[in-house]
Amino acid sequence: MRLDKFLKVSRLIKRRTLAKEVADQGRIAINGVEGKASSNVKVGDTLTIRFGQKLVTVQIDTIQENSRKEEAAQMYSVLKEEKLTDQENF
């Protein structure tokens, strides 16, 4: 599944267009490698996403084409969340 679609379906990012912008800005890494919106993700991949001053690392547990709000959080596990200081870059 494409990275931007996974982010939308899993509700990590609410809109696919926003997910595409974030990926194109280089703020998402897949298994430590910078990911593009069109990059394919699979079960077991680790995503590191920079949201402003926060760095969130999640592992993909399942992939579904569509999901209800209640099911979306089951698609991934949060491995760690960390706050970035002004000097740190992704």
N, C-alpha and C positions, 0 to 999 in steps of 0.2 A: 504494500500500500504506500502511496506517496506520503511524504512527511507532512505536508500541509493538510492533507485530508485526515491523517491520523490525529494531528493536534486538534482539529475541529471536532471530529467524532468523539474523541476522548474528553473533550471540553477542557483541555489544558489551555487552549486559546479559543475564544468564543467564535471568531469568524475566520473562514478560510483565507480571505484576502489579507487579514491581519497576520495570520500564520505565515503566509507567503512573504510579506514584508519583513517580518522578524527573521525568517530564514535567509532572505536575500541580504540582510544587513550583517550576516555572519554571527548572529547571536545564538545559534543552535549547533551543537556538536553531536554527531552520531558515533558512538564508540570512540570518542576522542578525536574524530575527524570532522572538520567543518561540513555541515550539511546544507544542501540547497532544498528549496521547496519541492523539487521534483525527485529528490533522493528517495529510494525505496527503503522502508523500514520493515523489520520482521520481529517475531517473538524472540525475546532474549536481548535485543539491542538496548543499549543504554543511551539516553538522551540527556544532554546537559543544556539547559535553557537559561539565558540571562534575562530576567525581568527587572529592568531598572538597576537597583542596587542589591538584587537578590539573585543567587545562583541556585537553581533547582536541578537535581539529578534524579531521573526516574528510569525504571526498567520496564520495558514493554512485556506484559504478561499475556495478553490476548489481543487479537485484531478482529474487529467486526466492521462490516460495511456501514451499519447504522447502529445506534444505541440510544436507549432511553436515558434520561437524566440519572436514574438510579443505577444503571449498569455502567455508565461512563467511567466512574472511579475504579471499577474492577479491571479496567484495561491496562492499568499500570500500577507500579508500586513506587512510592517515593523513597529513594535511597538516602538522600540528604538534602538539606536546605541550608544555605549559608549566606550571610550578609557580606557584601563586598565593601571594602573601604575605598576611598577616593583614588588611592594609588593602584589598586588592583585592576587588571584588565582580564578579559576572558580570553 
